[in-house]
């Protein structure tokens, strides 16, 4: 192995200003999510975000190749249209 040192990170930086979310993440790691946690996470789906008038992120984790290909094609068409190009 090329690695001589191991570093353990002990502090959440991305959620430093959101202790409630830090707590939710800790419960998720320990498999002790509450019903409120699950409800909170379910409110963050792409479908709910669109319903609330938000624009979903261009990047997402997509498990099915068929759906992934469709999403990529949608973004590719928008990209080429914006630049006056053809696929």
LOKOL-39561 format. One record per residue: residue in three letters; x, y, z of N, C-alpha, C in turn. Coordinates in steps of 0.001 Angstrom, whole numbers, padded with zeros to 6 digits. Example, Ala and Ser with C-alpha at 12.3 -4.5 7.8 and 13.67 -1.06 7.14 Angstrom:
<rs>
> ALA 013190 -005690 007800 012300 -004500 007800 013200 -003300 007800
> SER 012850 -002250 007080 013670 -001060 007140 012900 000030 007870
</rs>
This chain:
<rs>
> UNK 000832 -001195 000000 000000 000000 000000 000871 001252 000000
> UNK 000415 002284 -000665 001139 003553 -000729 000772 004497 000403
> UNK -000152 004093 001241 -000616 004974 002302 000088 004641 003615
> UNK 000702 005638 004210 001419 005422 005468 000650 005956 006669
> UNK -000278 006875 006437 -001005 007517 007534 -002504 007355 007349
> UNK -003199 007306 008455 -004658 007272 008452 -005139 008499 009203
> UNK -006125 009180 008627 -006680 010378 009252 -008157 010123 009523
> UNK -008582 010346 010741 -009990 010242 011096 -010552 011649 011237
> UNK -011556 011952 010426 -012206 013260 010506 -013277 013191 011585
> UNK -013302 014178 012442 -014225 014146 013577 -015218 015298 013583
> UNK -015144 016179 012613 -016000 017360 012614 -016717 017494 011280
> UNK -018029 017755 011342 -018813 018020 010146 -018586 019467 009733
> UNK -018086 019691 008549 -017845 021053 008078 -019010 021542 007221
> UNK -019505 020708 006321 -020576 021140 005421 -021840 021538 006172
> UNK -022139 020856 007255 -023352 021142 008017 -023028 021844 009328
> UNK -021917 022555 009382 -021473 023185 010632 -022508 024154 011196
> UNK -023264 024796 010332 -024252 025787 010770 -025644 025186 010948
> UNK -025757 023871 010841 -027070 023230 010911 -027023 022029 011863
> UNK -027039 022300 013186 -026945 021194 014148 -028089 020188 014039
> UNK -029272 020634 013650 -030396 019700 013510 -030101 018684 012410
> UNK -029524 019158 011306 -029179 018247 010217 -028013 017341 010617
> UNK -027063 017875 011378 -025967 017043 011890 -026522 015893 012730
> UNK -027491 016212 013577 -028109 015179 014414 -028812 014130 013557
> UNK -029525 014584 012519 -030203 013662 011617 -029179 012740 010952
> UNK -028070 013296 010484 -027032 012477 009855 -026466 011445 010824
> UNK -026269 011849 012062 -025745 010908 013060 -026730 009769 013302
> UNK -028022 010098 013372 -029028 009046 013550 -029070 008129 012324
> UNK -028879 008693 011134 -028849 007864 009924 -027658 006904 009968
> UNK -026516 007403 010398 -025315 006557 010495 -025497 005417 011498
> UNK -026236 005684 012552 -026419 004663 013589 -027720 003876 013408
> UNK -028411 004100 012278 -029665 003399 011958 -030725 003620 013031
> UNK -030830 004865 013523 -031834 005187 014542 -032693 006379 014110
> UNK -032986 006467 012804 -033812 007572 012308 -035193 007542 012952
> UNK -035714 008712 013243 -037068 008833 013782 -038051 008992 012623
> UNK -039331 008923 012932 -040345 009158 011898 -040232 010580 011361
> UNK -039931 011537 012228 -039733 012922 011781 -038542 013032 010836
> UNK -037465 012289 011115 -036301 012294 010229 -036685 011811 008837
> UNK -037414 010715 008788 -037828 010152 007505 -038721 011141 006765
> UNK -039641 011784 007476 -040511 012783 006850 -039690 013948 006306
> UNK -038689 014386 007063 -037816 015477 006610 -037088 015077 005341
> UNK -036521 013889 005323 -035798 013424 004139 -036729 013277 002943
> UNK -037938 012786 003168 -038884 012624 002068 -039328 013960 001486
> UNK -039267 015030 002279 -039613 016357 001759 -038537 016877 000807
> UNK -037371 016258 000817 -036243 016733 000011 -036126 016026 -001330
> UNK -037140 015259 -001720 -037064 014573 -003007 -037159 015586 -004139
> UNK -036659 015199 -005290 -036715 016075 -006462 -038157 016436 -006781
> UNK -039057 015456 -006691 -040468 015706 -006980 -041033 016792 -006068
> UNK -040758 016709 -004774 -041250 017724 -003839 -040609 019078 -004092
> UNK -039341 019079 -004439 -038663 020351 -004699 -039270 021047 -005914
> UNK -039601 020283 -006953 -040247 020857 -008140 -041626 021385 -007772
> UNK -042386 020611 -006981 -043713 021032 -006540 -043644 022346 -005773
> UNK -042569 022537 -005009 -042390 023770 -004231 -041783 024907 -005045
> UNK -041663 024700 -006365 -041165 025761 -007229 -039650 025837 -007336
> UNK -038941 024867 -006766 -037483 024867 -006855 -037037 024220 -008164
> UNK -035877 024609 -008635 -035269 023960 -009785 -034381 022838 -009263
> UNK -034611 021619 -009737 -033796 020512 -009227 -032349 020639 -009690
> UNK -031428 020033 -008972 -030022 020118 -009361 -029769 019401 -010678
> UNK -028749 019855 -011401 -028406 019193 -012651 -027748 017845 -012390
> UNK -027202 017683 -011208 -026551 016422 -010859 -027422 015674 -009863
> UNK -027528 014389 -010093 -028316 013557 -009190 -027800 012125 -009268
> UNK -028062 011362 -008245 -027728 009943 -008261 -028929 009214 -008831
> UNK -028712 008519 -009932 -029796 007817 -010612 -029404 006351 -010720
> UNK -030232 005482 -010180 -029875 004063 -010102 -030115 003309 -011398
> UNK -031107 003677 -012176 -031442 002919 -013379 -030814 003567 -014607
> UNK -030094 002764 -015397 -029427 003298 -016580 -030402 003940 -017552
> UNK -031571 003339 -017723 -032561 003879 -018661 -032939 005308 -018277
> UNK -033203 005529 -016999 -033579 006867 -016534 -032385 007804 -016619
> UNK -031205 007307 -016270 -029993 008126 -016341 -029778 008625 -017765
> UNK -029954 007741 -018743 -029777 008130 -020139 -030794 009193 -020549
> UNK -032028 009055 -020088 -033057 010050 -020402 -032702 011410 -019804
> UNK -032260 011413 -018558 -031886 012666 -017892 -030711 013310 -018614
> UNK -029712 012515 -018963 -028554 013062 -019683 -028975 013662 -021019
> UNK -029889 012988 -021725 -030345 013490 -023016 -031080 014821 -022863
> UNK -031898 014947 -021838 -032604 016212 -021585 -031601 017341 -021383
> UNK -030588 017107 -020556 -029589 018142 -020296 -028713 018400 -021521
> UNK -028412 017356 -022297 -027620 017527 -023513 -028378 018375 -024530
> UNK -029662 018124 -024692 -030468 018922 -025627 -030517 020389 -025198
> UNK -030696 020635 -023908 -030722 022017 -023412 -029370 022686 -023631
> UNK -028291 021962 -023394 -026938 022484 -023570 -026693 022877 -025025
> UNK -027049 021985 -025955 -026791 022277 -027370 -027727 023363 -027898
> UNK -028957 023386 -027433 -029898 024418 -027874 -029410 025798 -027455
> UNK -028932 025914 -026224 -028433 027181 -025705 -027256 027699 -026538
> UNK -026491 026781 -027120 -025301 027162 -027879 -025503 027100 -029391
> UNK -026738 026815 -029819 -027021 026755 -031245 -026308 025605 -031942
> UNK -026116 024520 -031224 -025421 023360 -031781 -026395 022213 -031984
> UNK -025930 021207 -032712 -026735 020009 -032941 -026069 018821 -032267
> UNK -026877 017858 -031933 -026345 016620 -031339 -025899 015712 -032463
</rs>
